[in-house]
Amino acid sequence: MATEIKLPRLGQGMESGTIVKWLKSEGDAVEKGEPLYELDTDKVTQEVEADASGVLLKIAVGEGNEAEVGKTIAVIGEAGEKVEAKKLEEKAEESKAAKVEEDEQEEGSPGAAREAERERGREPAHITEVTEIRPAAHADGRVKASPLARRIARERGLDLAQIRGTGPEGRVVAEDVERAATGAPAAPAAAPVAAEVEVKPLSSIQKTVARRMTEAWQIPVFQLFVSADMTRALEIRRRLVELSADSGVKPTISDLLTKVCAAALMGQRELNALWTEAGIELHPNANVGLAVALPEGLIVPVIRQCERLSVAEIATARADLVERARAGKLRREDLEGGTFTISNLGMFGVERFTAVLNPPQVAILAVGAVQEKPVARDGEIVVRTMMDLMLTCDHRAVNGAAGAGFLQAVQSILEEPGLAL
């Protein structure tokens, strides 16, 4: 008997996802647990495994198309088994209708409020020139539209095919449906101009970063700053690079700093923590996240139990995470479970900056460039290799003394790495 493959919910708050790529074609044999397709969610693009074994009889949602959680996206069954497309469409409509009813019942719920808020966040503050955009249709004739736009159109008896979409690639959003419902004219086509404003659609990662950074900005924080003499640390790093010549992965300053921070966190557990409404979670392991900038946005993959790893092992884990991040192959578990974050802009020549918290974590360390600077030593001015460190802490969970103690430990270990033994 055929098995309908439905879009799974891969995390709290996930309402829909976009099929990036099908790894199997219709007619191909599929084994349960075998990667079936790539799914783009608000956090990461990842492979999703098949729920059943058999033959991929039908792909109901094509590549590049968005589907709501719970919608049938494919059918797996026995070879030669027939799949009626009409029944699939009827089931999809029933699923949508059930979701509409559920949304109406929970209209006053926080989830409904968040969805409405997300749609409002798409509204442009002011548009002076708009090129005419028509709804983008899929190969099957279905119009691209957000789930909320479809719901409003159904409630008001509007045909999405007759509504001009102003979203990415002509996608119809809630604002377009509201405008059509009130009879307000669509934005007129602009007269040709010498230059046009380019609107770059936000990626799922950018939307998530924007939401989380807005949340972080509301947290009461304080910053602490120290400057560490990196002379001994650079000697250790040079020696580690020599020892790892055969492995192909050269330890970096970030790798060394990750190990140092893990050691310091074990002595200042107040900073190796997460803020929750139920209480402050103090974690026994230093799961350190490293901020990685990608063209589509900022992500923070996590290296787990860094206090138990050598610098060489941290370097290997970091190289693997960064490579998969740039290839778009990170898994959801690569981005979860972090207890502390390091953001290093030193490679760009930035001397000092303030990093924004990565909630629910309670601390983040901003790392500047390693530079030669004049400093006072024993009453004389000498040139030393220095690095600036700026710690941002959530004042609800961390007090000044704990933050200062952590920075002092990091500084001491960097200046005398033997203290970490």
ZIURWO-V814603 format. One line per field, one symbol per residue. ss: DSSP state (2 for helix, 1 for strand, 0 for the rest). phi: phi as a letter, one per 30 degrees, with the letter a starting at -180 (. if undefined). burial: + if it has 16 or more other ideal C-beta (glycine too) atoms within 10 Angstrom, else -. Layout:
ss: ???
phi: ???
burial: ???
This chain:
ss: 0011110000000001111111000000110000111111000011111000011111100000011100011111100000002222222222222222222220000222222222220000000001000000100000101022222222220002220000022201022222222200000010000000000000022222222222222000111111111022222222222220000000002222222222222220000011110011110000011111110011111110022200222222222222222200000222200001111102220000000000001011111111111111100111111111111111000002222222222222222022220
phi: .dcdccddccldidcaacddaddbcejddbcejdecacbccdcacbdcdddackcddacdbddiccbdejddcabcadeiddbddddddddddddddddddddddceddddddddddddddddddabcbbddbcedcdddidddadeddddddddciccddccdccdehiddceddddddddidddeddddebdbcdccceddeddddddddddddddddbbbbbbbcdceddddddddddddceddiccdcedddddddddddddcbdeccbbcbddlcdccdcdccccdbdceckcbbdccchddccdddddddddddddddddcicdceddccidcabccccddciddaacddecdddcabccccddbdbdbdbhibcbcbdcbcbbccbdddcbcddddddddddddddddbedddd
burial: -+++++++-+---++++++--+-+-----+-----+++++++++++-+-+++-++++++++----++++++++++++-----+----+---+--++--++--+--------+--+---+--+-------+--+-++-----++++++++++++----+-+--+++++--++++++++-++-----++--------------++++++++-++---+--+-+--+--++++-+++-++--+---+----+-+++++++++++++++--+-++++++-------+-++++++++----++++++++-++-+-+++++++++-+---+----+---++--+++++++++-----+--++++++++++++++++--------------++++++++++--++---++-+++-+++-++--+--+-
